[in-house]
Amino acid sequence: MKKVVCLGLLLLLCSACGEYNKILKSTDYDLKYTYAKKYFNEQQYSKSATLLEELVPIFRGTANAEESLYLLGQSYYGMKDYQTAAQYFKTYYTTYPKGEFAELAHFYAGYGLYMDSPDPQLDQSDTYKAIEELQLYLDFYPQSEKAAEAQKALFALQEKLALKELEACRLYYNLGTYMGNNYLSCIITAQNALKTYPFTKYREEFTFLMLESKYELAKVSVAERLQARYRDVVDEYYDYMNEFPHGKYVKQAKRFFDYANKRITGDF
């Protein structure tokens, strides 16, 4: 019985392959398009993409031009080849800015790049491209059905960039005075990150790293800069406490404050 079932499946598979190869060789473009859509609906995206790659330039200027180009983008999207999909979606909305699928092409161009965005440790060029596309979508379609989904993806990408900056701050702090003043680099990086991503969930850690770096910077300063830098520590402590009075670094922050305040007043 098992042999009969396996043989049946093999014959069915061979029949499907034979059908596809026959369609590939056909010069009947309308028939090819029918099968391209059939394969797409069956989630056989590789087959639909192969047929559509041939048909899109042939259909240019015809009634099938818009839909075939959009389906080509969606076929690559279904294959999780988000970079190629984004290119076709951008080609679509650039060629047909008021086309039937323009809104969806804008969305999937950005959302596909969001799905393909690399880990924070890697180069973030594609993350910036995804942000640009999603922001473009929201600018054009602020009240659209997918606007909330696009906004959520946009925030996630911004948090990824904020995390990359946070990891740079952590690295600068850990390097300390190795081959230069890395505490100052940590402070500047954190300040710039908070200007760029003011609502990041990492805001408290950025703020504390600035306090911690100013504290360490003061400790290694030359005598004529000590007082000014310990005052910077005190000022940073108040900034931290005003914003995070019940934060997770309160005890450490208080210790930095006490130490700096004693150096200012001479009470040690």
N, C-alpha and C positions, 0 to 999 in steps of 0.2 A: 504493500500500500504506500509506504514511504517513497519507494522508487517511482511509483506512478505520479505522486504529487510533485516530486523533484523534477521529473521529466516534463510535467505540465508547466511548472514554473520556468524551466529552461526554455521551452518552446515559446512561452509568452514573452520572455525577455528577448529572445532572438527576433520575435515578431516585432516588438517595440523598437529594437535597434534597427531592424530592416526598414520600418516605417520612417524613422528619423533620417536614416541615410538617404532614403528615397526623396524625402522632402528637401534635404540639403542640396540634392542634385537638380531639383526641379527648377524650371525657369518661369513657373507660374507664381508670380509674386503675391498675388492675392491669396492663393492657396498657402504659401509660406507664411503670410501674415496671420491667416486663420490658425495655423498650427503654432505659430509663435505665441499667440494669445492663449491657445489651448494649453501649451506647456507652462506658460506663466501661471495660469489658474490652477494647474496641477502642482505648482511649486517646483517645477523642473527648470529652475532659473538658468542653469548653464545652457540648456538647449534653447530656451527662449532668447537669451542674450546673443547666442551665436547667430540665430536667424535674424534678429533685429539689427545686429551690427551690419549685416548686408543690406537690409531693407531701408534703414533710416536715410542713407544718402539717395537711394532710389526714389523714396517717397517724398523727397524734398519738393515743396510746392504743390503737393497733392492733398486730398482730404484726409489722408492717414498720417500726414507729416507730424502733427502735434502729438497724437496719441502714441505713435511708434517711438518717438524720442523719449517721451515720459516713461513708457513701459521699459525701454532699455535701461533708463536710470533705476527703475524699480527692480529690474532683474538683477542688476549688480548689487543693489541694496539687499535683496533677498539672499544673495550669495555671500553677504557680509564683506563685500569689497567696497567699503564705504568711500574710499578715495575716488575710485572710478565712478561710482554712483554720483558723488557730489559734482564731479566734472560734467556729467551729462545733465544733471538737474540745473546746474548753472547755465549750461548751453541752452537748455529749454527756456528758462525764465528770461534769459537775455534775448533770445530769438523771438519769444512770444510773451512779452511782458504783460499782456492782457489775455493770455491764453486760458483755456479751460482748466489747465492744471498748474497755473502759475503759482498760486498760493501754496499748494502742496509741494511743488518743486522747491520753492524757497525754504519751506520747513525742513524737508528731508535733506536738502543740501547741508543745512546747519546741523541737523540732528545726527546725520550720518557721521559728520566730522567729530561731533561730540562723542559718539560711540567709539570712534577710532582714536580719541585723544590719549596720548601716551602717559605713562606714570610720571609723577612729579620729578623724579630723579633725571629724567631724560629731557632732551631738547623739546621746548614747548611751542615751536612754530605752528604745528597743527592745531594746538589748543587756541592760539590767537586767531587762526583762520576760522575755527568753529565759532568762537565768540563773535567774530565779524559777521558771519553768515546768520547766526541766530538773532543778533541785534538788528540786522537788515530785515529779517522776517518780522520782528516785533515792530519795527518802524513802519513797515508797509501794512501789517495786519494786526494792530494792537488789540482788536476786539475779536479776533478769530477764535475758533473752537480749540485750537492747539496752542494758543498764546500762553496759557498757564504752564503747559508742558515745556514749551520753549524757554520760558522764564526760569523754571526749575533747573533745566539743563545749563542755562547761562550762569546761574548762581553756583552750580557745582563746578563749572569750569573756572570761575573766578576763585573759588576756594582752593582749587588745585594749584593755581598760580600763587595764591597767598601761602599755601603750604610750602611751595618751592622756595619762596622768600624766607619763610620761617626756618627751613632747613639750612639756608645760607647763614642766617643769624646764629643758629646753634653752632654751626661750624666755626664762624668767626669767634664766637665766645670761647669755644673749646680750644682754639688756637692761641688765645690770649695774646701774649707779647712775642710769640714765635715769629721771627722774621718781619717784625713790624708791629704797628699798633692795631691789632685786630679788634680790640674792644671798641675803638672808634668806628671801625667798619661795621660792627654789629649794630651800633646805635644808629648810624646813618641808614643802613638797610632797613631796620625796623621802622624808623620814622617815615621813610619813603613808602614802605608797604602799607602803613596805616593811612597814609594819604590816598593811596591807590585803592585800598580795600578797607574802607572805614568800618564796614559792618561784618567783617570776617569773624568766624567763630574762634579764630586764634588771637583775637585782639588782646586778651589778658596776657597771654604768653609773650607777645611782642612787647607789651608795656613793661612786663616784669624783666624781660631781657635787657631793656634799656636801663632800668634801674640797676640791675645786677652788673651790667657792663660799666655804668658810671661809677659804681662802688669800687669795682676792681681797678678801673682807670685812675680813680683818686688815690688808691693805695700805692700805685707805682709812679705817681707824679713827682716831679721835682718840687722842692720846698716852696718856691714862689707861686706855684699853681695849686697847692694843696687846699687852701681855704676856699677858693672859687669852685674847685671840683667837688669838695665835700658839700658845698651849698647846692651844687647841681644834684647831688644825691638826695639831699633833703627835699628839694623842689620836686624831683621825680617821685619820691616816696609819696608826697601829698597828691600828686597827679594819679598815682596808682590807687591810693586809698579812696580818693574821691569817686573814682570810677568802679572800683572793686572792693568795697568795704568788707565784704565777706568772701573775698577771693581765696583761691587755694594756696596763694603764696604770701598771705598776710604775715605769718610768723617770721618768714625769712626777710620780708620787706622791713618789718619792725626792727629786726636785728641790724640791718644795714643802716636804718635811720638812727638808731641809738649810737652806733659806732661813729657815724658821720657827725652827729650832733655833739658828741663829746670832743671830737677833734676840732670842731668850730669853737666851742666854748672853752676848751682847754681843761675840761673836767674829766681827766683820766689819769 
